[in-house]
Every structure is written in structure tokens, then in C-alpha cells.
Amino acid sequence: MDSPYAQFRATRVFGALDALRALSILAVIWHHAEGAACPLSLGQHGFLGVDMFFAISGFLIVTLLLREREAHGTIDLGRFYVRRALRIFPVYYALLFMLTVVLGVLKPDASLAGPFFEKLPYYLTYTSNWLPDLTLLAITWSLATEEQFYLVWPPLEKHFRRNVLLGLLGAFVIVNQCVNFQCGVEYWPTWLVSARQHLEILQITFTPICLGVLLAHALHDPRSFAWIRRCTSLPGSQLAAMVILLVCASCSGDISGWPRLGVQLAMTGLLATCVIREDHGLCPLTGFAPLKRIGVVSYGMYLYHPFVLHVTHAITARLGVDMPGLTFVLCTLGTYFVSEVSYRYYETAFLQLKDRLHGARGTLAKQA
């Protein structure tokens, strides 16, 4: 029988990732639909779903790169970037094209037209995370952050040794946590204080990506894999990670400092318990078919949900209906429908091309 490490290395699809993505996108939709009105502190922090997306991306992308380098002796960056482009670009640029047509041709007098076209060069180049007040496409800051991660980190993985990479990860986390804990804030220049308040990229976004990358390296090494597996095999380890996550996310008000760091560490621990073995304690949840399907189309749901939410608000306002949770339910159902149609009849063609070009079918590349 293969060792647990060999079984992990042979895993081609991590079954829990789609469910974790689903929970993340549902948290984000809840935040935008009902978060501000929720009386519970936990319900006001749905934006933390983005942190989980970042941790998953860091883990999955780097695991893919590490396995490619071990199998082929190097990392084909061209192949990596084409694969990323076929996954990310079609929906994103189609959305920008449709908005350009609507605001430039059909409704040029709309109040959002001016701000949209002013910021369009940043949307097109995935640099909108360095702009404040994105209004119409505020969600693109996280997409831009991920794209910049894809641009910067894979070449580092290819050209630098593991010890150098771990040192860089440590440095990134330390700098990010100095911002998180506001260390020496009295010495910060005024422009930096202002920028931190208005730019998500300068807040706490680097840490979950770095923790995901660190987890990928730790699980790729047989010694650290064995230690992590022992920890995650303890009775109740998955439950403990969930409890820590929920407790930290339930802190009232600003959760900067230990609560935000605790959330991100718990997310990484939860991710580890779900990928290190397929027979983990959360299988009934992560194996739930509707949840997994939402995870498959979660990228589209992230892009489309602000527009579906706008329509949902218009419908409930016209009907005069104001029921707690109704906006979230209607927005989720509408967003899923739009995303499912997009995935089946538009995105799938590009995903199949990605698989044919690179033989990625059935491998981790299919999930990335």
C-alpha cells in the first residue's frame, strides 16, 4: 500500500477545494447583500471569503508548479501563463467589453460611465488594486492582486532555491503583519496612512496568499508533510480549525491584529486538513454536490454577483419587500444561474482548449 505521502503526491484532484471555494463565494455575496445590516459580528465579516480564495490560490498554484518542476526538471512559464489566461481572461474581458458597450453606446449619460472609462486602463491591465473608489468594479482589486501574484511568484519558484523562497515568504508576511498590527504607525508618512485606509492591497491581503504558498512547500516535502499529517490526524482537528476561524471572525468591529491573523492561520489549517487526505472529518460537507458545483462556477459568481445584486435590489424595492436574508437568497440564486450559463456555454470552450493544449485533463491544472 502506498504511503500517505505517496497518496498525496498522486492526488490529481483535491475534492474539498470546490466546496471551500463555494463557502468563500457565499460569504462574499452575503457580505455585499446583507453584511452591513446583520446584527451578528460574524455576519459582518463575509469579506473574509476573499482571504480563503487567496489561500487556496497560493496553495494550488504552487503545488502545481512544484510537481511540474519535479516531473520535468523545470517550470514552463509560458505554459503556465497560457493556462492562466485561458482560465481567467475570457470571462473578465467579456464583462469589460459588455460594460464598455452599455456605458459607451447604450447609456453614455449614465452617472457611472465617466468613472468607468476613467479607470478602464487599470481594469484592462489588472492594476485596479492600486486605485481607490472603484465603485462599479470594486471587486476587481482582488482579481488584480491574484494576477500580480501569478506574474511575480512563478518565476521566483523557477529560479530560486527553496530556502530563498521561504525567506521571501517570511519577509512578505512580516511586512504585511506590521501593517495588520499597525506597528510604528505614528512614524508612517501621511500618504501611507491614507493609502492603507483606501487600498485593500495595502491592508492584509498578502498573508493568506503567502500562507497558501508556504503550505504547498510544506506538504511537498516528506518530512514536513509527515508532521502536518500527524497534527491534522488528531481527533477534532478539522473542528478545531473551524471553531478558531469562527471565533476570530466573530470579533466585533475592526478585526485587524490578532483576530485577522487568527482567521488566516485557521483558514490555512482548515485547508491543510482538507487536502492532506481525502477521508477527512468534513467530507459530508465538502462532498455535498450542490456546494461543489457552486465552487466550480465560483469565479463567474464573483464577477457577476454585483450586477445581479443591483437587479435584486431593484426588484425587491419595486415589490416593497424587505425581509432579512431575502436579498442574499435571491442574489445567490440569480448569480448561480448566470454563472452556470456562462460556464457551460462560454467558459467551457476555453477550458477544453486549455486541456487539449497542455494535457491538463484530470490533473491539478484542471482545478487551478
C-alpha positions as CSV (number, residue, x, y, z in Angstrom):
1,M,0.0,0.0,0.0
2,D,1.3,3.5,-0.9
3,S,2.4,5.7,2.0
4,P,0.2,8.7,2.9
5,Y,2.8,11.0,1.3
6,A,2.8,9.0,-1.9
7,Q,-1.0,9.1,-2.0
8,F,-1.0,12.9,-1.5
9,R,1.6,13.3,-4.3
10,A,-0.6,11.1,-6.6
11,T,-3.7,13.1,-5.9
12,R,-4.9,14.7,-9.2
13,V,-8.0,16.5,-7.8
14,F,-8.4,17.8,-4.3
15,G,-12.1,17.0,-3.7
16,A,-12.6,19.6,-0.9
17,L,-11.4,22.7,-2.8
18,D,-14.6,23.3,-4.7
19,A,-16.6,23.2,-1.5
20,L,-14.2,25.6,0.2
21,R,-14.5,27.9,-2.8
22,A,-18.3,27.7,-2.6
23,L,-18.3,28.7,1.1
24,S,-15.9,31.6,0.2
25,I,-18.1,33.0,-2.6
26,L,-21.3,32.6,-0.5
27,A,-19.6,34.6,2.3
28,V,-18.6,37.3,-0.1
29,I,-22.2,37.5,-1.6
30,W,-23.6,37.6,1.9
31,H,-21.2,40.5,2.8
32,H,-22.4,42.6,-0.1
33,A,-26.1,41.7,0.2
34,E,-26.7,41.6,3.9
35,G,-23.5,42.1,5.8
36,A,-24.0,45.7,6.7
37,A,-27.4,45.0,8.2
38,C,-26.5,41.8,10.0
39,P,-26.7,42.3,13.9
40,L,-24.1,39.5,14.4
41,S,-20.4,40.3,14.2
42,L,-19.7,37.1,12.3
43,G,-22.2,38.1,9.6
44,Q,-20.5,41.4,9.1
45,H,-17.2,39.8,8.1
46,G,-18.1,38.0,4.9
47,F,-15.3,39.7,3.1
48,L,-13.0,37.2,4.7
49,G,-14.1,34.8,2.0
50,V,-11.6,36.6,-0.2
51,D,-8.8,35.5,2.2
52,M,-9.8,31.9,1.7
53,F,-9.7,32.4,-2.1
54,F,-6.2,33.7,-1.7
55,A,-5.0,30.9,0.5
56,I,-6.4,28.3,-2.0
57,S,-4.8,30.0,-4.9
58,G,-1.4,30.2,-3.3
59,F,-1.5,26.5,-2.3
60,L,-2.9,25.2,-5.6
61,I,-0.8,27.2,-8.0
62,V,2.5,26.5,-6.1
63,T,1.7,22.8,-5.7
64,L,1.2,22.6,-9.4
65,L,4.5,24.3,-10.1
66,L,6.4,22.2,-7.6
67,R,5.1,19.0,-9.1
68,E,5.9,20.2,-12.6
69,R,9.5,21.0,-11.7
70,E,10.0,17.7,-10.0
71,A,8.5,15.8,-13.0
72,H,10.2,17.7,-15.8
73,G,13.2,19.3,-14.1
74,T,11.9,22.9,-14.8
75,I,8.8,25.0,-14.8
76,D,7.4,26.0,-18.2
77,L,6.4,29.6,-17.5
78,G,4.9,30.0,-21.0
79,R,2.6,27.0,-20.5
80,F,1.6,28.3,-17.1
81,Y,0.7,31.8,-18.3
82,V,-1.3,30.4,-21.3
83,R,-3.2,28.2,-18.9
84,R,-3.9,31.1,-16.6
85,A,-5.0,33.3,-19.5
86,L,-7.5,30.7,-20.8
87,R,-9.0,30.3,-17.3
88,I,-9.1,34.0,-16.2
89,F,-9.2,36.3,-19.2
90,P,-12.3,35.2,-21.2
91,V,-15.0,36.0,-18.6
92,Y,-13.2,39.1,-17.3
93,Y,-12.6,40.7,-20.6
94,A,-16.1,39.8,-21.9
95,L,-17.5,41.6,-18.8
96,L,-15.4,44.7,-19.5
97,F,-16.5,44.6,-23.2
98,M,-20.2,44.4,-22.3
99,L,-19.8,47.3,-19.8
100,T,-18.0,49.3,-22.5
101,V,-20.9,48.8,-24.9
102,V,-23.5,49.6,-22.3
103,L,-21.9,52.7,-20.9
104,G,-20.3,53.9,-24.1
105,V,-23.1,53.2,-26.6
106,L,-26.4,52.4,-24.9
107,K,-26.2,54.6,-21.8
108,P,-23.4,57.1,-22.3
109,D,-25.1,59.6,-20.0
110,A,-25.2,57.2,-17.0
111,S,-23.5,58.5,-13.9
112,L,-21.2,55.5,-13.8
113,A,-19.9,56.0,-17.4
114,G,-17.4,58.7,-16.6
115,P,-15.7,56.8,-13.6
116,F,-15.7,53.6,-15.5
117,F,-13.9,54.9,-18.6
118,E,-11.5,56.9,-16.4
119,K,-10.5,53.6,-14.7
120,L,-10.8,51.3,-17.7
121,P,-7.0,51.3,-18.4
122,Y,-6.4,49.9,-14.9
123,Y,-9.2,47.3,-15.3
124,L,-7.7,46.2,-18.6
125,T,-4.2,45.8,-17.1
126,Y,-5.2,44.2,-13.8
127,T,-3.8,47.2,-11.8
128,S,-7.1,48.4,-10.3
129,N,-6.0,47.3,-6.9
130,W,-3.8,50.4,-6.7
131,L,-6.9,52.7,-7.2
132,P,-9.3,53.9,-4.5
133,D,-13.1,54.3,-5.1
134,L,-13.6,51.7,-7.8
135,T,-17.4,51.9,-7.4
136,L,-18.8,49.8,-10.3
137,L,-16.0,47.2,-10.3
138,A,-14.7,47.4,-6.7
139,I,-14.3,43.6,-6.7
140,T,-11.5,43.7,-9.3
141,W,-9.0,44.7,-6.7
142,S,-8.7,41.1,-5.6
143,L,-8.5,39.8,-9.1
144,A,-5.7,42.2,-9.9
145,T,-3.9,41.1,-6.7
146,E,-4.1,37.5,-7.8
147,E,-2.9,38.3,-11.3
148,Q,0.1,40.1,-9.9
149,F,0.8,37.2,-7.7
150,Y,0.7,34.9,-10.8
151,L,3.0,37.3,-12.6
152,V,5.6,37.6,-9.8
153,W,5.8,34.3,-7.9
154,P,6.1,31.5,-10.6
155,P,9.4,33.0,-11.9
156,L,10.7,33.1,-8.4
157,E,9.7,29.4,-8.0
158,K,11.6,28.6,-11.1
159,H,14.8,30.4,-10.5
160,F,15.4,30.4,-6.7
161,R,16.1,27.8,-4.1
162,R,13.6,26.7,-1.5
163,N,15.4,28.5,1.3
164,V,15.4,31.8,-0.6
165,L,11.7,31.4,-1.4
166,L,10.9,30.7,2.3
167,G,12.9,33.7,3.3
168,L,11.0,35.9,0.9
169,L,7.7,34.5,2.1
170,G,8.7,35.3,5.7
171,A,9.6,38.8,4.8
172,F,6.3,39.4,3.0
173,V,4.3,38.1,5.9
174,I,6.3,40.2,8.4
175,V,5.8,43.4,6.4
176,N,2.1,42.6,6.0
177,Q,1.6,41.9,9.7
178,C,3.4,45.1,10.6
179,V,0.5,46.7,8.6
180,N,-2.0,44.4,10.2
181,F,-0.9,45.3,13.7
182,Q,-0.1,48.9,12.7
183,C,3.4,48.7,14.1
184,G,5.0,52.1,14.3
185,V,2.0,53.7,12.7
186,E,3.0,57.0,14.4
187,Y,6.0,57.1,12.1
188,W,4.2,56.3,8.9
189,P,4.1,59.1,6.3
190,T,0.7,60.6,5.8
191,W,0.3,59.2,2.3
192,L,0.8,55.7,3.6
193,V,-1.8,56.0,6.4
194,S,-4.3,57.4,3.8
195,A,-3.4,54.7,1.3
196,R,-3.9,51.9,3.8
197,Q,-7.4,53.2,4.6
198,H,-8.4,53.2,0.9
199,L,-6.5,50.4,-0.7
200,E,-7.2,46.8,0.1
201,I,-3.8,45.8,-1.4
202,L,-2.0,47.6,1.5
203,Q,-4.0,46.0,4.2
204,I,-3.7,42.3,5.0
205,T,-4.0,40.6,1.6
206,F,-0.5,39.2,1.2
207,T,-0.6,37.0,4.3
208,P,-3.2,34.4,3.1
209,I,-1.5,34.0,-0.3
210,C,1.9,33.6,1.4
211,L,0.4,31.0,3.9
212,G,-1.1,29.1,0.9
213,V,2.3,29.1,-0.8
214,L,4.0,28.0,2.5
215,L,1.5,25.1,2.9
216,A,2.3,24.0,-0.7
217,H,6.0,23.8,0.1
218,A,5.5,22.2,3.5
219,L,3.3,19.4,2.0
220,H,5.6,18.9,-0.9
221,D,8.5,18.0,1.5
222,P,8.1,14.5,3.0
223,R,9.4,15.5,6.4
224,S,7.1,18.5,7.0
225,F,4.3,16.5,5.3
226,A,4.6,13.8,8.0
227,W,4.5,16.3,10.8
228,I,1.5,18.2,9.4
229,R,-0.4,14.9,8.8
230,R,0.1,13.9,12.4
231,C,-1.3,17.2,13.5
232,T,-4.3,17.1,11.2
233,S,-5.0,13.4,12.1
234,L,-5.6,14.3,15.7
235,P,-9.3,13.8,16.7
236,G,-11.3,17.0,16.1
237,S,-8.5,18.8,14.2
238,Q,-11.0,20.0,11.5
239,L,-13.5,21.1,14.1
240,A,-10.8,23.0,16.0
241,A,-9.8,24.8,12.8
242,M,-13.4,25.7,12.1
243,V,-14.0,26.9,15.7
244,I,-10.9,29.1,15.7
245,L,-11.9,30.5,12.4
246,L,-15.4,31.3,13.6
247,V,-14.3,32.7,16.9
248,C,-11.8,35.1,15.4
249,A,-14.2,36.2,12.7
250,S,-16.9,36.9,15.3
251,C,-14.9,39.7,16.9
252,S,-16.8,42.9,16.7
253,G,-15.7,46.0,14.8
254,D,-12.3,46.2,13.2
255,I,-10.7,42.7,13.3
256,S,-7.2,43.9,12.4
257,G,-4.4,42.4,14.6
258,W,-4.7,39.0,16.2
259,P,-8.3,38.3,15.0
260,R,-7.4,38.7,11.3
261,L,-4.2,36.8,11.7
262,G,-6.0,34.1,13.6
263,V,-8.6,33.8,10.8
264,Q,-5.9,33.4,8.2
265,L,-4.0,30.8,10.2
266,A,-7.2,28.9,10.9
267,M,-8.1,29.0,7.2
268,T,-4.7,27.6,6.3
269,G,-5.1,24.9,8.9
270,L,-8.5,24.1,7.6
271,L,-7.2,23.9,4.0
272,A,-4.4,21.6,5.2
273,T,-6.8,19.2,6.9
274,C,-8.9,19.0,3.7
275,V,-6.1,18.4,1.2
276,I,-3.7,16.2,3.1
277,R,-6.1,13.3,3.0
278,E,-9.4,12.7,1.2
279,D,-11.1,10.9,4.2
280,H,-11.2,13.9,6.5
281,G,-13.9,14.8,9.0
282,L,-15.5,17.4,6.8
283,C,-16.3,15.0,4.0
284,P,-20.1,15.2,4.5
285,L,-19.8,19.0,3.9
286,T,-17.1,19.2,1.3
287,G,-18.6,16.3,-0.6
288,F,-22.1,17.9,-0.9
289,A,-22.7,18.0,-4.6
290,P,-24.6,21.4,-4.9
291,L,-21.9,23.0,-2.8
292,K,-19.2,21.6,-5.0
293,R,-21.0,22.8,-8.1
294,I,-21.1,26.3,-6.8
295,G,-17.4,26.1,-6.2
296,V,-16.8,25.0,-9.9
297,V,-18.5,28.2,-11.1
298,S,-17.3,30.4,-8.2
299,Y,-15.1,32.6,-10.4
300,G,-18.0,33.6,-12.6
301,M,-20.1,34.2,-9.4
302,Y,-17.5,36.5,-8.0
303,L,-17.5,38.6,-11.2
304,Y,-21.3,38.6,-11.8
305,H,-22.8,38.9,-8.4
306,P,-22.5,42.8,-8.0
307,F,-24.6,43.2,-11.1
308,V,-27.2,40.5,-10.1
309,L,-27.3,42.2,-6.7
310,H,-28.2,45.5,-8.4
311,V,-31.1,43.8,-10.2
312,T,-32.1,42.1,-7.0
313,H,-32.3,45.4,-5.1
314,A,-34.3,46.9,-7.9
315,I,-36.8,44.1,-7.8
316,T,-37.3,44.0,-4.0
317,A,-37.6,47.8,-3.9
318,R,-40.3,47.7,-6.6
319,L,-42.2,45.0,-4.8
320,G,-41.8,46.7,-1.4
321,V,-40.4,43.6,0.2
322,D,-37.8,43.9,3.0
323,M,-37.1,40.5,4.5
324,P,-33.9,39.6,6.3
325,G,-31.9,37.3,4.1
326,L,-34.1,37.5,1.1
327,T,-31.7,39.7,-0.9
328,F,-28.9,37.2,-0.2
329,V,-31.0,34.2,-1.3
330,L,-32.3,35.9,-4.5
331,C,-28.9,37.2,-5.4
332,T,-27.2,33.9,-4.8
333,L,-29.8,32.0,-7.0
334,G,-29.6,34.6,-9.8
335,T,-25.8,34.7,-9.7
336,Y,-25.6,31.0,-9.8
337,F,-27.9,30.8,-12.8
338,V,-26.0,33.4,-14.7
339,S,-22.6,31.8,-13.8
340,E,-23.8,28.3,-14.8
341,V,-24.9,29.5,-18.2
342,S,-21.6,31.4,-18.6
343,Y,-19.6,28.3,-17.6
344,R,-21.5,25.8,-19.8
345,Y,-21.8,27.9,-23.0
346,Y,-18.8,30.2,-22.9
347,E,-16.1,29.3,-20.4
348,T,-16.0,25.6,-21.1
349,A,-14.8,26.1,-24.7
350,F,-11.7,27.9,-23.3
351,L,-11.2,25.3,-20.6
352,Q,-11.3,22.5,-23.1
353,L,-8.8,24.3,-25.2
354,K,-6.5,24.6,-22.2
355,D,-6.8,20.9,-21.5
356,R,-6.1,20.0,-25.2
357,L,-3.1,22.3,-25.5
358,H,-1.4,21.2,-22.3
359,G,-2.8,17.7,-21.5
360,A,-4.1,19.1,-18.2
361,R,-7.2,17.0,-18.1
362,G,-7.5,15.1,-14.8
363,T,-4.6,16.9,-13.1
364,L,-4.3,19.7,-10.6
365,A,-4.1,22.1,-13.6
366,K,-7.8,21.4,-14.1
367,Q,-8.6,22.8,-10.7
368,A,-6.3,25.8,-11.0
